[in-house]
Amino acid sequence: MLYLELAVIFFLLFLMFLVNKTVVSSVEKMSNPTGLIKRVTQIDDVAFILKFNAYNDWANQNGFVHECLFLSQVLLDGGSMQCSVWWNEERAIWILLYHHKQRQVYDLVSGFKDNSVLTTASSRDALTLPHVAQNRVQAFENLTFDALLQNHLIAQDLIKTITGQDVQSAKDEDIIRVIEIALAKQMAYVKTIPFWQYKGAFWYFISRNFLVNKPIKL
């Protein structure tokens, strides 16, 4: 029994080491994202095209206009996430679709006039790393596109009511550059957290699982 307990403890410690190492490597890579996100004119992957077409139909029906396609090479395995962006001018919302190895996640993003940002994600992975205080992130899994949008609009209205800040309705001219700046800013913030190199396992196993499926609080 003692050997079994020691084996379990060793396994857990090794797992924590691997997660921390992965988080550190990811943060370091995304700290300088210039060149890791590349705009493309088309993506030929069949699986991506199927997901894109399905989502594009919904997006068009809800007032979103397709903006661009891009490849994101922030993954540690060297692979590329295939991505698409839509913009809704009336609601001032960006939608980003990320596709990698048969998995798709979605982010709805709104900027406010005080330069704060609201993100509503379809995966708890968006909650893994801490964000700067003015960037609010919520994640809801296993929701329909309509329900995810509704949760974003509720949070959008809450922020406007509490802070008095309206959404930034002017569309950014270069969304790729905006993403690069946001990544670099978040990674710089993570590195200011004391002993951040050793908190990856806590963020991955505890924080993101505690925060998922919960709306933002102000």
Secondary structure as UniProt FT lines:
FT   HELIX           2..30
FT   TURN            34..36
FT   STRAND          37..40
FT   HELIX           46..61
FT   TURN            62..63
FT   STRAND          65..72
FT   TURN            76..77
FT   STRAND          81..88
FT   TURN            89..92
FT   STRAND          93..100
FT   TURN            101..102
FT   STRAND          103..112
FT   TURN            113..114
FT   STRAND          117..121
FT   HELIX           124..127
FT   TURN            133..134
FT   STRAND          135..139
FT   HELIX           145..163
FT   HELIX           175..190
FT   TURN            191..192
FT   TURN            194..195
FT   HELIX           196..198
FT   HELIX           200..202
FT   HELIX           203..207
FT   HELIX           208..211
FT   TURN            212..213
//
